[in-house]
Amino acid sequence: MKTDLQIEGMSCNACVGFVASALQSVKGVDRALVDLNTKHAEVEGPDYRVEDLIDAVEEEGYSAKVAN
């Protein structure tokens, strides 16, 4: 399973770390790559809920939505 998210509110590398940690804490996520320049996150894993990804990012103070 793979999901691309658009992340808003990141302004530095520390933000990238917070978002990546939040995404990787979601059950079923194996890998989360976050890019500050494109404001995207790529998440991979065998089984997770997209809603849980978005909730985890929002709990860190950022916004997320599925990228088109």
Buried (B, 14 or more C-beta within 10 A) or exposed (E): EEBEBBBEBBEEEEBBEBBBEBBBEBEEBEEBEBEBEEBBBBBEBEEBEBEBBBEBBEEBEBEBEEBE
